[in-house]
Amino acid sequence: MKINKKSWYLGICLLAMSTLIACTDMQEANDQKKQPQTNVNAIPVETTSNQLSNDFYRAMIVDGEYETSSNRGVSLDLNSAINMKDFESGLLEVSRNVFATDKYYFQEGQMISENQARKWLGRKSEENPEGLNPAGNGSDDPSSRVPNYLSQIVEQDFMIQTDKGFELGGIAIGLAMNQIDYYTTKDEQSRIYTYQQELDLETVEKYAQQYGNEIVARLRAENEIESIPIVVGIFIQSPQDSLAGGVYTYDGLSTSGNSVSEWVPRKEKKVLFPADENSEDASHFANFKNEIQSFFPNLSGVNGVGHYRDEQLQNLKIDIMTQFYGETEIIAFTQHVTDAASRYLPESTRVEIKIESIGGIESFVARESQSQTFTYHIFD
């Protein structure tokens, strides 16, 4: 058995281990106080007692600290900050379909170490036989170069509580794939040149499924977790200059064995508004934008990102840049934005509107799906 992080295992019993590590008696989920430890060598483990909503997991707290991922230093480099956020939050959404938020507790990944992640993300070679990206061919020409398909790996762990303590109940793996492979070269004078290589989406997803099966096999072999469910999500990054982040296009579950049993298409996409396409949603956004711009013509920009699933708009996030100079203007504009959103934006869609100026965020307006009421906050 390979142990990636010693402190994580102390106080936590892993399912299917041949030898159990001593576990602490755990508190009830709604009790904020730690139970006295009967084992002086045990590390106290608890969870956050508050759960903001059913969309969120309660988090594991080990020895009074929130433990970050074992490969955190590797998994924080994507095309953009928007891609990074959507990569992690999207995997949680994938996981909720498998690991219920009222039964499982969240902990950042502890199985894949930083050293492992670096090897797996590298190209396969004699020096790095564990590399998942294909071996290079020595070419820097985008028309002939062998690209890097896999950009990042993120792991999320899900714990269950038993009468003996907390046990590993499930693992989620996110694979961030390149649809555009950005790379640089350097000449003899140390001048740096930047290139981009566009990739075929079908080919990218084929490689991603191969990588997912290989990672499942490696995790089961190296950590003796033969029967732990492992869900894998395939995330396709958006371009570096895109205001819309990427989406998960496939997910698959392995309940046992060394591969995913079936890859299921998620049928998701992101649309940037104002959009070139002629659609009802684009018309709604255009009416909303025209209304607020006629009321406050000194706006720097109004942009929105729509998240679709099965061709239905699920979530609309709108950013409004302003040039306000006083609090009364902010209050009046926020009220008008709320009125316009109520009139023009789809009622069945979750809406988040962020109003910003050069000084930072000024106010925030939001409405949950199926709700008729907007809530707001004006920042001091």
C-alpha positions in Angstrom: 0.0 0.0 0.0 1.3 3.4 -1.0 0.7 6.2 1.6 0.7 9.7 0.0 0.2 11.7 3.1 0.8 10.2 6.5 -1.2 12.7 8.5 -4.3 12.2 6.4 -4.4 8.5 7.3 -4.1 8.9 11.0 -7.6 9.2 12.5 -9.3 8.0 9.3 -10.1 4.4 8.5 -9.9 3.6 4.8 -12.3 1.1 3.4 -10.8 -2.3 2.3 -7.5 -1.7 4.1 -5.9 -4.9 5.4 -4.9 -3.2 8.6 -7.1 -0.5 10.2 -5.4 2.6 11.6 -6.7 3.7 14.9 -9.7 6.0 14.6 -11.0 8.7 16.9 -14.5 8.7 18.2 -16.3 11.3 16.1 -18.8 14.0 17.0 -22.3 14.3 15.7 -22.5 16.3 12.5 -24.2 19.2 14.2 -21.9 19.3 17.2 -19.2 21.9 16.9 -17.1 20.6 19.8 -14.5 17.9 19.5 -15.0 14.7 21.6 -12.2 13.9 24.1 -9.6 11.7 22.5 -9.1 8.3 24.1 -6.0 7.5 22.0 -3.2 9.9 22.7 -1.6 9.1 19.3 -4.8 9.8 17.4 -5.3 13.0 15.4 -8.7 14.6 16.0 -10.9 14.7 12.9 -14.2 16.6 12.6 -16.3 18.3 10.0 -17.8 21.7 9.5 -21.2 21.7 11.3 -22.9 24.2 9.0 -24.0 23.3 5.4 -24.8 26.4 3.4 -27.2 24.4 1.1 -27.8 21.0 -0.3 -25.5 22.0 -3.2 -22.5 21.9 -0.9 -20.7 19.2 1.1 -19.6 19.6 4.7 -15.8 19.7 4.8 -13.4 17.5 6.7 -11.2 19.2 9.3 -8.1 17.2 10.4 -6.3 18.3 13.6 -8.0 21.6 13.4 -7.0 22.4 9.9 -8.5 22.2 6.4 -6.2 20.0 4.4 -5.4 21.0 0.8 -4.8 18.6 -2.0 -1.6 16.6 -2.1 -1.0 17.8 -5.6 -2.3 21.3 -5.1 0.9 22.9 -6.5 0.4 21.1 -9.8 -3.3 21.4 -10.3 -3.5 25.2 -10.3 -2.4 26.0 -13.9 -5.0 26.2 -16.6 -5.7 28.5 -19.6 -7.4 31.1 -17.3 -8.7 31.7 -13.8 -12.2 31.2 -15.2 -11.3 27.7 -16.4 -9.7 26.9 -13.1 -12.8 27.8 -11.2 -15.2 25.9 -13.5 -12.8 22.9 -13.5 -13.1 22.5 -9.7 -16.7 23.6 -9.3 -17.9 21.5 -12.2 -16.4 18.4 -10.8 -18.4 18.9 -7.6 -21.5 19.1 -9.7 -20.5 15.8 -11.4 -19.9 14.3 -8.0 -23.2 15.3 -6.5 -24.9 12.9 -9.0 -23.0 10.0 -7.4 -22.1 11.1 -3.8 -25.1 12.7 -2.0 -24.3 15.8 -0.1 -26.3 14.7 3.0 -24.3 11.4 3.3 -20.8 12.3 2.2 -18.2 14.7 3.5 -15.7 16.5 1.3 -11.9 16.4 1.5 -9.5 17.6 -1.2 -7.6 14.8 -2.9 -5.0 12.9 -0.9 -4.4 9.8 -3.1 -2.4 11.5 -5.9 0.8 13.1 -4.7 2.4 16.1 -6.3 5.2 14.0 -7.7 2.8 11.5 -9.2 0.7 14.3 -10.8 3.8 15.8 -12.4 4.8 12.5 -13.9 1.3 11.7 -15.2 0.9 15.1 -16.8 4.2 14.8 -18.6 4.9 13.2 -21.9 5.5 9.4 -22.0 9.2 8.6 -22.4 12.0 6.3 -21.3 12.7 8.7 -18.4 9.0 9.1 -17.6 7.1 5.8 -18.4 4.1 7.0 -16.3 3.5 10.0 -18.6 0.0 10.1 -20.0 0.5 12.7 -22.8 2.0 11.1 -25.9 5.7 11.1 -26.7 6.8 14.1 -28.7 8.2 13.9 -32.2 10.7 16.8 -31.9 8.6 19.1 -34.1 7.6 22.6 -33.1 5.4 23.2 -36.1 1.7 23.3 -35.2 0.9 21.4 -38.4 3.1 18.4 -37.5 3.8 18.6 -33.7 2.4 15.9 -31.4 0.3 18.0 -29.0 -0.3 17.7 -25.2 -3.9 16.7 -24.7 -4.0 16.5 -20.9 -3.5 19.8 -19.1 -4.4 19.1 -15.5 -5.7 16.5 -13.0 -7.8 17.3 -10.0 -8.8 14.8 -7.3 -11.6 15.2 -4.8 -12.3 12.7 -2.0 -15.6 11.9 -0.3 -15.8 10.5 3.2 -18.5 8.6 5.0 -19.0 8.4 8.8 -19.2 5.0 10.5 -19.3 4.0 14.1 -15.5 3.7 13.9 -14.8 7.1 12.4 -14.6 8.4 8.9 -13.8 6.1 5.9 -13.1 6.9 2.3 -16.4 6.4 0.5 -15.6 7.7 -3.0 -13.2 9.5 -5.3 -13.8 12.0 -8.1 -11.1 12.7 -10.8 -11.3 15.7 -13.1 -9.3 15.7 -16.3 -8.7 19.1 -17.9 -8.2 18.6 -21.6 -6.8 21.0 -24.2 -8.8 21.9 -27.2 -6.1 24.4 -28.0 -2.6 23.5 -27.0 -0.6 26.6 -26.2 3.2 26.2 -26.2 6.4 28.3 -26.5 9.8 27.8 -28.1 13.1 29.6 -27.7 15.7 30.2 -30.4 19.5 30.5 -30.1 19.2 34.2 -29.0 16.8 33.1 -26.2 13.9 34.8 -28.0 10.6 33.3 -27.0 7.9 32.4 -29.5 4.3 31.5 -28.6 2.2 29.1 -30.7 -1.2 27.6 -30.4 -2.2 24.3 -31.9 -6.0 23.6 -32.4 -7.0 20.1 -31.7 -9.9 17.9 -32.9 -12.5 17.7 -30.1 -13.4 14.0 -30.9 -9.8 13.0 -30.7 -9.3 15.0 -27.4 -12.3 13.2 -25.8 -11.0 9.8 -27.0 -7.6 10.4 -25.3 -9.4 11.7 -22.2 -11.4 8.4 -21.8 -8.1 6.4 -22.2 -6.5 8.6 -19.5 -9.5 8.2 -17.2 -9.4 4.4 -17.4 -5.6 4.4 -16.9 -5.9 6.6 -13.8 -8.6 4.4 -12.3 -6.4 1.3 -12.8 -3.4 3.1 -11.2 -5.4 4.3 -8.2 -6.8 0.9 -7.5 -3.5 -0.9 -7.8 -1.4 1.6 -5.8 -3.9 2.3 -2.9 -5.7 -1.0 -2.5 -9.1 0.5 -3.0 -10.7 -2.2 -5.2 -14.3 -1.4 -4.3 -14.3 2.3 -3.8 -16.5 4.1 -6.4 -14.4 6.4 -8.6 -16.2 9.0 -10.9 -14.2 10.6 -13.7 -15.2 13.8 -15.4 -13.8 15.1 -18.8 -13.4 18.9 -18.8 -12.7 20.8 -22.1 -10.9 24.1 -21.5 -12.1 27.3 -23.2 -9.5 29.5 -25.1 -7.3 31.8 -23.0 -9.1 34.9 -24.1 -12.6 33.6 -23.6 -14.8 35.2 -21.0 -16.7 31.9 -20.7 -15.1 28.9 -19.0 -15.0 25.3 -20.1 -17.5 22.6 -19.5 -17.6 18.9 -18.6 -18.5 17.0 -21.7 -18.4 13.4 -20.4 -18.4 11.6 -17.0 -18.1 8.0 -16.1 -18.3 5.8 -13.0 -16.2 2.8 -11.9 -17.6 0.9 -9.0 -15.0 -1.8 -9.3 -12.5 -3.0 -11.8 -9.8 -1.0 -13.6 -11.9 1.1 -16.0 -15.0 3.2 -16.3 -18.0 1.1 -17.1 -19.7 3.7 -19.4 -18.9 7.2 -20.5 -22.0 9.4 -20.5 -22.3 12.6 -22.5 -23.3 15.6 -20.4 -24.6 17.8 -23.3 -23.4 21.0 -21.8 -22.2 24.2 -23.4 -21.4 27.9 -22.5 -22.7 30.8 -24.6 -21.3 34.3 -24.3 -23.9 37.2 -24.4 -24.4 39.4 -26.4 -24.4 36.4 -28.8 -24.3 36.3 -32.6 -26.9 33.5 -32.6 -30.6 34.3 -33.0 -32.3 32.7 -30.0 -35.0 33.6 -27.5 -32.3 33.8 -24.7 -30.2 36.2 -26.8 -33.2 38.4 -27.4 -34.0 38.4 -23.7 -30.4 39.5 -22.9 -30.4 42.2 -25.6 -33.6 43.7 -24.2 -32.2 43.6 -20.6 -28.9 45.3 -21.8 -30.8 48.0 -23.8 -33.0 48.8 -20.8 -30.2 49.3 -18.3 -28.0 51.2 -20.8 -30.8 53.6 -21.6 -31.2 54.3 -17.9 -27.4 54.6 -17.2 -25.6 55.4 -20.4 -22.2 55.6 -18.6 -21.7 51.8 -18.6 -18.4 50.4 -19.7 -19.8 47.0 -20.6 -22.5 44.4 -20.1 -21.6 40.8 -20.7 -23.2 37.5 -19.8 -22.3 33.8 -19.8 -25.1 31.3 -20.1 -24.6 27.7 -19.0 -26.7 25.2 -21.0 -27.6 21.6 -20.3 -29.7 19.7 -22.8 -30.2 22.9 -24.8 -31.9 24.5 -21.7 -30.4 27.6 -20.1 -29.6 26.6 -16.5 -27.5 29.5 -15.2 -26.9 33.1 -16.4 -24.0 35.1 -14.9 -23.9 38.8 -15.9 -21.1 41.3 -15.3 -21.8 45.0 -15.6 -18.9 47.5 -15.5 -19.9 51.0 -14.4 -18.4 54.5 -13.9 -20.3 55.5 -10.7 -19.1 58.3 -8.5 -21.6 58.1 -5.6 -23.5 55.7 -3.4 -26.9 57.1 -4.5 -26.1 56.2 -8.1 -25.2 52.7 -7.1 -28.4 52.2 -5.1 -30.5 53.6 -7.9 -28.8 51.6 -10.6 -29.0 48.3 -8.6 -32.7 48.9 -8.1 -33.2 49.5 -11.8 -31.1 46.4 -12.7 -33.4 44.3 -10.4 -36.5 45.7 -12.1 -35.1 45.1 -15.6 -34.0 41.5 -14.7 -37.4 40.7 -13.4 -39.0 41.9 -16.7 -36.7 40.5 -19.3 -34.6 37.5 -18.0 -36.1 34.0 -18.1 -38.0 33.1 -14.9 -36.8 29.5 -14.9 -33.1 30.4 -14.9 -30.7 31.0 -12.0 -29.4 34.5 -12.4 -26.3 36.2 -10.9 -25.6 39.8 -11.7 -22.3 41.5 -10.5 -22.1 45.3 -10.7 -18.5 46.5 -10.7 -16.5 49.8 -11.0 -12.8 50.5 -11.2 -12.9 50.4 -7.4 -14.2 46.8 -7.3 -17.5 45.2 -6.9 -20.3 47.6 -6.0 -23.4 45.4 -5.7 -24.7 41.9 -6.3 -28.1 40.8 -7.5 -29.2 37.1 -7.6 -32.2 34.9 -8.0 -32.6 31.1 -7.7 -34.2 29.1 -10.5 -38.0 28.9 -10.3 -38.0 31.8 -7.9 -39.8 35.1 -8.5 -37.7 37.2 -6.1 -34.3 38.7 -6.5 -32.0 39.3 -3.5 -29.3 42.0 -3.5 -26.4 43.3 -1.5 -24.8 46.8 -1.9 -21.2 46.8 -0.7 -19.8 49.7 1.4 
